[in-house]
């Protein structure tokens, strides 16, 4: 999949801070088949990850004072990061990092939506974002897990040009956001955190990476010290599982080719 431009509000990049970057590289290299470029000392030893030679993510040591549990951060594309920053504040969100230019690569901000999940925004320069998606080793999907769906939904729709549909399932409160006025161009899911989630787990955005064999990826991950949180489970979207890596970062893996059951009906939100 050749990607040259990401519409506003589309997930375009992921990265994570790891206290043990070499450990993270070994873990994800084994689980997802990633290789890694040279670390960029000019930018805090930011190190890009590649799947089959295509840029798919990055890992970086924590900034001073930011040491703690690792977490994957999803970046949404913006053509005007300053305008997006104003929308974040106007919609009740918080800027954890004001818009900052990163050399010629682009500009970024870090924010927190009002229900508590952290996210990033990226205005591309030389670095456009993912060089491939929805293929083994690459980003496949993301879901915002929140305990306050109305607040999170209102925020997302105010900041980005989203349309939305809800899943027609009385047992699950699940919403899908799309861009370009097209329900087919789905970019983000929203899931309500129920009593199964420990109270100390804050709202977060879960990143799904595509794999060619979900069960094999889970075995490689757990053999290397990851914790299996859920699955592997079949679904109409693919066979997937949720994991926590050895440094505490949550992520999911999904085999998009192994689908079971019919797609659930969706209603316009």
Secondary structure, DSSP 8 states (H G I E B T S, - for coil): -------TT-EEEEEEE-SSHHHHHHHHHHHH--EE---BGGGTTBEEEEETTEEEEEEE---TT--SS--EEEEEE-S-HHHHHHHHHHTT-EEEEEEEEETTTEEEEEEE-TTS-EEEEEEESS--S-S--SSTTSEEEEEEEES-HHHHHHHHHHHS--EEEEE--TT--EEEEESTT-TTSEEEEEEE--TTS-TTS--EEEEEEE-S-HHHHHHHHHHTT-EEEEEEE--TT-EEEEEE-TTS-EEEEEETT---S----EEE-
